[in-house]
Amino acid sequence: MFGRAARLASARLFWHAGNISAKILGMPNPPQLSPEQRMAALEKAAAVRTQRAEIKAGLKKGTISLPTLLERAASEGLVGKMKVSAVLENLPGYGKVKTQKVMEQIGISDTRRLAGLGSNQKSELLSLMG
């Protein structure tokens, strides 16, 4: 089966409150966390967001340079998981449009993260940024 027929075959259709809904079979349920585990996960996520915000603020102020951040991306998971577009947009003089043009010129995907940059992409990025 191909296309729509395959999707319909893998879905169980049922009638609920006048609407037809599809429930895909085989989808895993999210893990059940205890309240303590959930709070710990929320605190960890908040701490990571705060650290990312500090890095972005440092880029805007000029206290953190792009070459330094690219070096840190290899060793620090938090920095390596940041999107290239988010980093470039926070550099002084760069907004969404200029960032998009630079990324297209180098051939960097919109979804690429710092740790996923190749050596040629890093060197081209550094040469374009001055």
C-alpha atoms as a printed R data frame, in Angstrom:
    type eleno elety resid chain resno       x      y      z
1   ATOM     1    CA   MET     A     1   0.000  0.000  0.000
2   ATOM     2    CA   PHE     A     2   1.155  3.483 -0.765
3   ATOM     3    CA   GLY     A     3   0.253  7.015  0.254
4   ATOM     4    CA   ARG     A     4  -3.139  7.623  1.782
5   ATOM     5    CA   ALA     A     5  -4.137  3.969  1.831
6   ATOM     6    CA   ALA     A     6  -1.070  3.097  3.904
7   ATOM     7    CA   ARG     A     7  -1.747  5.906  6.358
8   ATOM     8    CA   LEU     A     8  -5.351  4.857  6.751
9   ATOM     9    CA   ALA     A     9  -4.373  1.229  7.192
10  ATOM    10    CA   SER     A    10  -1.960  2.150  9.984
11  ATOM    11    CA   ALA     A    11  -4.476  4.362 11.772
12  ATOM    12    CA   ARG     A    12  -7.477  3.383 13.813
13  ATOM    13    CA   LEU     A    13 -10.426  5.635 13.033
14  ATOM    14    CA   PHE     A    14 -13.113  6.241 15.585
15  ATOM    15    CA   TRP     A    15 -16.079  8.548 15.926
16  ATOM    16    CA   HIS     A    16 -16.024 10.976 18.845
17  ATOM    17    CA   ALA     A    17 -18.443 13.861 19.452
18  ATOM    18    CA   GLY     A    18 -19.323 14.108 15.782
19  ATOM    19    CA   ASN     A    19 -15.673 14.268 14.611
20  ATOM    20    CA   ILE     A    20 -13.575 11.582 13.046
21  ATOM    21    CA   SER     A    21 -10.162 11.359 14.681
22  ATOM    22    CA   ALA     A    22  -7.227  9.138 13.856
23  ATOM    23    CA   LYS     A    23  -5.059  7.562 16.468
24  ATOM    24    CA   ILE     A    24  -1.787  6.330 15.061
25  ATOM    25    CA   LEU     A    25  -0.901  2.924 16.395
26  ATOM    26    CA   GLY     A    26   2.551  2.262 17.731
27  ATOM    27    CA   MET     A    27   3.239  5.789 18.981
28  ATOM    28    CA   PRO     A    28   5.174  5.634 22.251
29  ATOM    29    CA   ASN     A    29   3.790  7.297 25.332
30  ATOM    30    CA   PRO     A    30   5.923  9.937 27.023
31  ATOM    31    CA   PRO     A    31   7.713  8.708 30.142
32  ATOM    32    CA   GLN     A    32   5.769  8.991 33.360
33  ATOM    33    CA   LEU     A    33   7.729 11.196 35.746
34  ATOM    34    CA   SER     A    34   7.268 11.593 39.438
35  ATOM    35    CA   PRO     A    35   6.550 15.140 40.628
36  ATOM    36    CA   GLU     A    36  10.147 15.406 41.909
37  ATOM    37    CA   GLN     A    37  11.586 14.265 38.568
38  ATOM    38    CA   ARG     A    38   9.333 16.691 36.706
39  ATOM    39    CA   MET     A    39  10.419 19.604 38.903
40  ATOM    40    CA   ALA     A    40  14.080 18.672 38.469
41  ATOM    41    CA   ALA     A    41  13.636 18.559 34.685
42  ATOM    42    CA   LEU     A    42  11.887 21.935 34.674
43  ATOM    43    CA   GLU     A    43  14.653 23.487 36.796
44  ATOM    44    CA   LYS     A    44  17.336 22.045 34.529
45  ATOM    45    CA   ALA     A    45  15.558 23.406 31.432
46  ATOM    46    CA   ALA     A    46  15.232 26.845 33.026
47  ATOM    47    CA   ALA     A    47  18.947 26.859 33.904
48  ATOM    48    CA   VAL     A    48  19.896 25.969 30.323
49  ATOM    49    CA   ARG     A    49  17.656 28.737 28.934
50  ATOM    50    CA   THR     A    50  19.279 31.217 31.337
51  ATOM    51    CA   GLN     A    51  22.778 30.182 30.258
52  ATOM    52    CA   ARG     A    52  21.830 30.494 26.587
53  ATOM    53    CA   ALA     A    53  20.402 33.951 27.243
54  ATOM    54    CA   GLU     A    54  23.663 34.966 28.961
55  ATOM    55    CA   ILE     A    55  25.680 33.774 25.963
56  ATOM    56    CA   LYS     A    56  23.429 35.715 23.573
57  ATOM    57    CA   ALA     A    57  23.720 38.832 25.747
58  ATOM    58    CA   GLY     A    58  27.512 38.442 25.733
59  ATOM    59    CA   LEU     A    59  27.483 38.261 21.943
60  ATOM    60    CA   LYS     A    60  25.359 41.426 21.718
61  ATOM    61    CA   LYS     A    61  27.645 43.314 24.103
62  ATOM    62    CA   GLY     A    62  30.766 42.031 22.391
63  ATOM    63    CA   THR     A    63  32.170 40.328 25.493
64  ATOM    64    CA   ILE     A    64  32.014 36.934 23.749
65  ATOM    65    CA   SER     A    65  33.488 36.604 20.263
66  ATOM    66    CA   LEU     A    66  32.371 34.235 17.519
67  ATOM    67    CA   PRO     A    67  35.759 32.423 17.307
68  ATOM    68    CA   THR     A    68  35.667 31.793 21.067
69  ATOM    69    CA   LEU     A    69  32.131 30.485 20.867
70  ATOM    70    CA   LEU     A    70  33.004 28.145 17.981
71  ATOM    71    CA   GLU     A    71  35.913 26.737 20.007
72  ATOM    72    CA   ARG     A    72  33.637 26.218 23.008
73  ATOM    73    CA   ALA     A    73  31.037 24.451 20.832
74  ATOM    74    CA   ALA     A    74  33.270 21.397 20.467
75  ATOM    75    CA   SER     A    75  33.697 20.870 24.201
76  ATOM    76    CA   GLU     A    76  30.560 22.341 25.786
77  ATOM    77    CA   GLY     A    77  27.272 20.645 24.990
78  ATOM    78    CA   LEU     A    78  25.189 23.701 25.810
79  ATOM    79    CA   VAL     A    79  27.083 25.881 23.332
80  ATOM    80    CA   GLY     A    80  27.221 23.145 20.703
81  ATOM    81    CA   LYS     A    81  23.447 22.760 20.776
82  ATOM    82    CA   MET     A    82  22.814 26.429 19.984
83  ATOM    83    CA   LYS     A    83  21.528 27.137 16.490
84  ATOM    84    CA   VAL     A    84  23.913 28.969 14.184
85  ATOM    85    CA   SER     A    85  21.146 31.394 13.178
86  ATOM    86    CA   ALA     A    86  20.465 32.320 16.822
87  ATOM    87    CA   VAL     A    87  24.159 32.990 17.414
88  ATOM    88    CA   LEU     A    88  24.614 35.123 14.286
89  ATOM    89    CA   GLU     A    89  21.437 37.133 14.928
90  ATOM    90    CA   ASN     A    90  22.871 38.179 18.287
91  ATOM    91    CA   LEU     A    91  26.099 39.534 16.841
92  ATOM    92    CA   PRO     A    92  26.259 43.343 16.671
93  ATOM    93    CA   GLY     A    93  25.086 44.558 13.256
94  ATOM    94    CA   TYR     A    94  23.395 41.286 12.298
95  ATOM    95    CA   GLY     A    95  19.668 40.700 12.173
96  ATOM    96    CA   LYS     A    96  17.499 38.024 10.640
97  ATOM    97    CA   VAL     A    97  17.960 39.143  7.025
98  ATOM    98    CA   LYS     A    98  21.726 39.571  7.135
99  ATOM    99    CA   THR     A    99  22.091 36.293  9.041
100 ATOM   100    CA   GLN     A   100  19.997 34.467  6.432
101 ATOM   101    CA   LYS     A   101  22.098 35.891  3.580
102 ATOM   102    CA   VAL     A   102  25.362 34.846  5.243
103 ATOM   103    CA   MET     A   103  24.089 31.346  5.969
104 ATOM   104    CA   GLU     A   104  22.849 30.903  2.385
105 ATOM   105    CA   GLN     A   105  26.153 32.182  1.006
106 ATOM   106    CA   ILE     A   106  28.126 29.649  3.053
107 ATOM   107    CA   GLY     A   107  25.598 26.846  2.600
108 ATOM   108    CA   ILE     A   108  24.538 26.426  6.220
109 ATOM   109    CA   SER     A   109  21.062 25.013  6.856
110 ATOM   110    CA   ASP     A   110  18.588 27.023  8.957
111 ATOM   111    CA   THR     A   111  18.420 24.185 11.464
112 ATOM   112    CA   ARG     A   112  22.192 23.643 11.803
113 ATOM   113    CA   ARG     A   113  23.662 23.832 15.282
114 ATOM   114    CA   LEU     A   114  27.174 25.037 16.180
115 ATOM   115    CA   ALA     A   115  28.469 21.538 16.933
116 ATOM   116    CA   GLY     A   116  27.286 20.388 13.498
117 ATOM   117    CA   LEU     A   117  29.331 22.889 11.509
118 ATOM   118    CA   GLY     A   118  32.085 21.462  9.341
119 ATOM   119    CA   SER     A   119  35.616 22.841  9.365
120 ATOM   120    CA   ASN     A   120  35.133 24.553  5.985
121 ATOM   121    CA   GLN     A   121  31.881 26.144  7.133
122 ATOM   122    CA   LYS     A   122  33.563 27.406 10.307
123 ATOM   123    CA   SER     A   123  36.489 28.922  8.412
124 ATOM   124    CA   GLU     A   124  34.185 30.572  5.833
125 ATOM   125    CA   LEU     A   125  31.977 31.915  8.606
126 ATOM   126    CA   LEU     A   126  34.948 33.394 10.456
127 ATOM   127    CA   SER     A   127  36.360 34.951  7.282
128 ATOM   128    CA   LEU     A   128  33.001 36.549  6.405
129 ATOM   129    CA   MET     A   129  32.489 37.877  9.912
130 ATOM   130    CA   GLY     A   130  35.789 39.643  9.775
